[in-house]
Amino acid sequence: MPTKGNAKATSRKSPGASLKAGNATTLVVVESPAKAKSIQKMLGPGYEVKASLGHVADLPERELGVDVARDFAPTYEVKKDKKAVVEELRRAAQGKRLLIATDPDREGEAIGWHVARLLERDPKEPLRVEFHEITPKVVRQAVERPRPIDQNLVDAQQARRVLDRLVGYNLSPLLSLEFRKRALSAGRVQSVALRLVVEREEAIEAFRREEYWTLEGLFEVQGKTFPALLHEVEGQRLWTGQGEKEGKLHLATEAQALALAERAQTLPYRVAQVEVRERRKSPPPPFTTSTLQQAASSRLGYTASRTMRIAQRLYEGVDLPEGTVGLITYMRTDSVRVSPEAVALAREVIGEMYGTAYLPEAPRVYRNRKEGVQDAHEAIRPTDPRRTPEGVRPYLSEEEYRLYDLIWRRFLASQMKDALYEQTVVLLAGQGQPRFTFRAAGSVLRFEGYLKAWGREGEDEEEAPPVPAVPQGAEARLLQARPEQHFTEPPPRYTDATLVKTMEELGIGRPSTYAPTLETLEKRGYVERKGRTLLPTPLGRQIVHYLKERFPRVVAYEFTAQMEEGLDQVEEGKVPWPKVVWEFYEPFLKELSQVPKKTCPQCGRPLELKVSRFGQFLGCTGYPECTYTEPLERKKEAEPIGEACPKCGRSLVRKEGRYGSFIACSGYPECDYTRDDGTPTGHTCPKCGSRILEKRSKRGRPYYKCESNACDFLSFYPLLDQTCPSCGWPLVGKGQGACMNPACPAHDPKLIPLPKTQATSASKGGKPARRKAASGALSRTGAKAKGKGQGASPPKPPSDWEELKPFLHELAPEERGAVEALALGEPLSPENAKLAQRALFKLRMRKGRARKETVAP
């Protein structure tokens, strides 16, 4: 279960720690320090507010912690990194009234239950308060109306946690055993989401695009010309989908299209029908968690995780001139309900900013279409619509401003009038055989309505070039009939937006799980990003195929959705939570029992995954009678790539190292040629002329590096085909193109990252002006090489020099000279320092081999 304390929680000291208890008679426990800071200012000196930093207790790390025989009774323990936090809360709670104000959802309720239990308070006492928005009025009202902890909410979260533990504890070791790879994991929602991505990619690969043709005619009616598309022939409508369709006309070849075009041009035409009608388009409802993630992905390019991190900051509070205040309501919700007070404020702002012409006569009321929606929270909206995005922009980072602007506009748009389009459809019928019918359609926006606030991005498909006004029955002349070639398109790859939408439609996961699920898939290396799209990695495909074969119910869409519905019923108090867990665990056990076990080659007993201080390994379950072990990850053999070494002529091979794959000479250690492994981009390095490769980080993010290890050119942005007019370096894809050459007058300084110390202090300031992620296309030469040559501390002589000297004769002359100079403490140039470090590495490797040869029998 992911801890819900946000990233700021680990880097800031709890505000409550700096406050003296003094006259405080009430302790308020929240989750994050940022939230504690905001609420402390609103409540004043009679209250002391402290942060739990997320979950304080959880199931044990190294054992199951669930007693299956006793109705899945869980065993909880204080998390290692939260022992000091719990002790501080205990000291602060002595002699004080306790209020628990964790987030208003299942996770928050469970955190509050653990806090009450650890502070020896009765959860049935009125000590729980909820802040659906963090504003002075709402906070003060909430603390005056505490309630007991809702055990149904706690049970629902407890059931989810137990289910996740049962799956993870049993499946994750199996995956590591099967694929001989550490740090693999499986989960109910995570595995099903991965299946969606894999099956979409398989559908794309299996897709065979088909050619089809359409026919566009250019008509003249009473001196007015306009285009129209062939609609039907002899009552058969034109079909432009995949494959043939019974009763439809399908033009599969150019010859068919040309024959129809030639025949169509011989016929006279008339205007058979003119239809002009008004079409209304209603505004979308205010945001829920999933629709916010979808809109932020499509409009702003934000991932689901990034969206939720920003939304958390907007909810917890921003320092404004009038004080600290939360700008949006709670951001984990699947309800579209809005309070009447918020609607009234929105209508007031709409009237002032856009005029009464945009206000509907009565307020709009939205209802949830899906059954089982938890309606405890409102939709995501501004806490006060009168705080315009531009008005609060000086107090927000750029990403906070953009997301708040999106939420504010969506909320106002939801209370505005419909957009009105005028649609015109003209049918032109041929007078003869076969009967041709062409269709011209146009749409014009006549009244913006809600689009005035929401904007017209993504609305372009609603408009088409207008069709001129022509009378019905008028004669028409076909001036030209032009065939056009098309190809069917495969289904698109998933993005964050479309994957979240599909998961919501299938009932997989809930608002609080979408972002962590996508983040886990990427972190584990099961999917990777290509632009905004998600692609499964080979490992992700293998895991899905294995789970579908061995655990079909675990990755079944309907079964997972049923589990979510069961958890909702637990929350509503309709079903005891152990029953829901058993409905999943019983079929899961049957599938688990049928998985063949890997056996020990010495005694035949099953092998299991074990953990030591050196990492994971396979060991016999018969220990200590049988002591057989083997490493989990088998060393990958060197793979020839069919190229000759440019240094010695021997074959090059691909090897696996601690930082991924690389290309090396098969003659190592006699030849030490190496270079980076990656996909060539077609660009040459502006520094040394070598190829630029596309590589991927451990998290699957692409970066671009020179293949030569002696060159330190590096960019986190893709290289464009355009070059800088000032210096000739390739531009990188930041904005309209940016130059990353530090010596160029057109260089963008933001492409050079801050030194670590400055970057850390900047991030602590709370303003993300120069965060690590925004450091851009970094050229390590500009900052790093400069540091080595100017003021960098010289490398220290090796302490084990006497033990290394016997192997000096095995080094190349230039390496030997550099390392000897290092041993004597002589100053070294940057090039010789690199040579000396490389020589030291070789000498120590040789020393280690010599020791092994000495002790070998």
C-alpha positions, 0 to 999 in steps of 0.5 A: 500500500503506498504511503500517502504522505507527499514528497514534501513530507520527507524533506520538511520538518513538521511544523508542529515540532517547532511550536511550543505546546504552551496553551494548546489544549487540543492535538490535531493529527494530519498527514503531511507537514504542508497540511499541518502548516496550513491548518495550524495558521487557521486554528491558532494557539489553542491547537497544536497540529502535527503530521503523521507523514502518511501511514504510521503502521503497516503489515510486517515487511519480511513476513506475511502478517496475515493469519488466514486461519483466523479470518485473515486477521492482520498483524500490524507493527509501527513502520521503522521510519515512523517510530520517532514520529509515533513517539513524538505524537505520544508525547504531544498527546499527553493530557490533550484532546485528540482530533484526527484530521487525516485525508477524507477517504479509506486510506485517511480513515485507516491512518486515523484508526492506527493513530488512535490505537497507537495513542491508546484512544478509543476509535469510538470516541468523537475524535475524527474530523474531515476537511473536504477543503482547507479553508478557515471557515471549513476547518473551524466548522469541522473541528467543532463537529468530530465523529467516531472513526468509521469502522466500515471505511477502515475495514474496506481499506484493511481488506484491500491491504490484505488482498494486496499482501496475499497477492504480492507475498505469493506472486512476487517471489514466483515471478522472481523465480520464473524470470530469475530477476529481482525486484519483480512484483505483481498486484491485483490492479497493477497486473490487470492494468499491465494486461490492458497495455500488453493486449493493446500492443498485441492488437496493434502488431496483429493489425493489418492495414487495409487500403480503401478509397473515397470519392470527393466531388466538386459541385456547382449550384447557382454559381456556388461551388462546394465539395461533397463526399460520395455517400451511397450508390444504389442505396448502398452506403459507402463503408470506410471501416476494416474489411467488407461489410454486408450491405455496404459499398466498399471501394478497395482498389483505385480501379473501383474508385476511378470507374465510379468517378468516371460514371458519376461525371456523366450524370446530371444532379439536383439538390435532393435535400437541405437540412439546417438544424441547431445542435447543442453541446452541453458542458462536461461536469466538474472534474473527478479524479479520473477526468482530471488525470485525463484532461491534464494528460491531454491538455497539459501533458502531465502524467497521472502521478504528476497531476496528483502531486500538484493537486495535493499541493493545491489542496493542502494550502498555498500562502496568499496575502489573506493567509494560507488557504487550500485552492481546491477541494479534495482531489480523490473522488469519483463524484460530480456532486457540487454544493449549492453554495459553490454553484451560487458563487460560480454563477456570480463569477460567470455573470461578472466575467462573461455576462448574463448571456452565458448563465443558464436560467437555473443552476446545472445539477450533475448526477453520477451515471455509474452505480456504486459511486462513493458520494462522500466528497464533492467533485474537484473544484476551486474552494472559491471561484472568485480566486481567478488563476491570474489572481493567484498566479504570483503565488504558484509555480508554473505547473500549479498555476496550469493545473489550477487554471484547468480546474477553475475553467472546468468548474465555471464551464460546468455552470454555463450555457450550452454551445450552439452549432448550426449544422447544414447537410446537403444531399445531391442526387444523381439523375440516372443509373446507378443512383449516386448520392453525394453528401456535404456537411458543414457546422458553424459555431453560433454561440460559444456558451461554456467554450468561452471558459473551457476553451476550444482545444479538442473541439475542432472536430465539432466544426466543419467548413460551412456549406453555402445556402442552396435551395432544395430541388435546384440543379447541380453540376458535378465539376470534378470527381476525385478519388482519394486513397486512405488506409485503416488505422490500428487502435491507438496506444494507451496514454495516461488519459486513455488507460485511466479512462479504460480502467474506470469504465471496466471498474478496475481500481478506484480514484486513489489507485490510478496514479500509483498503479501507472507509476509502479508499472513504469518503475518496475520496468513493465512499461516505458513511455514513448512521448505520451504513449505507454509501451510494454517492455519485453519483461512486461509482456512475459509477465502478462503471458505467465499470469494469464497462463497460471493465474487467469482469474487474477488478471481477469477484468470482470473478476477484478471489477467484482473485487472492487465492488465487494470493497465498496460493499464493505465500506457501505457496511453490507458485507463483512470484509473477510468474506470479500477477501475469501472470495478472492483468496479461495480461487487464487489458492487453487491456481497457486497450487497448480504452479509447478515448483522449481526443485533442488538438484541435490535433494529434490525439495522445492527451492524458494526465494531467500533474502540476505544482506547481500540480496536475493538468492535461491535456497533449498527449503530443506535447509539446514539439512540441505545447504544448496543455494544458487544466485537469483540472476544468472549472468548473461553471456556476452553476445557478438554484434557482428562488428570488429573492434576499431582498436585491435580488430577482434569481434565486439560483443554486447555485455551486461554491466551494473548500469545496463548493456554496453559494447566491449572488445572480446579481447578484454583485458588485452584490449579495453575498448568499450562504448555505450550501447543504444539505438542510433538517432542518426545525429552525430556528436557536435563535440567529437563526431561520434554517433548519438545514441538513444538510451533509457534510464532505470525508470524507462525515460529516454536520454541521448548520449554520445557513444564514445566513453571519452566524450561527455555529451548528454541531452535529456531532450531529443535532438532536432533536425535543425541546427543552431544558426549561431554555432551549428550545434543541433537544437534540442526539443525544448519549446520551439528548439533550444541550443545546449552549447554553453559557449553559444550566445543563443544557449538557454541557461536552463539546460545546464543543471544546478550543482547538487548543493544549490539544487537541494537548497532550491527544492527546499524553498518550495518553488520548483523553478529549477528542479532536477526534472526541469534541468533539461538537455544537460551537457555535462561538459559545460559544468562538469569538465570545467569543475575538473579543470578549475578548483577540482580536488586532485585524486588521492594516491592509492592506499594499496599501492604496494599490493598493486605494483606487481601487476604494473607490467600488465598495463598499457604504457600510457596507463602505467605512466598516469597511475605512477604519477598518481602514486607519487602525488603529481598533479594530473590533467583531466585526461591523465586523471581518467587514465589513472582511474581506469588503470587503478580499476584494472590493477585491483581487478587483477589483484582480486583474481590473483587472490582467488588463484592463491586460495583455489584448491 
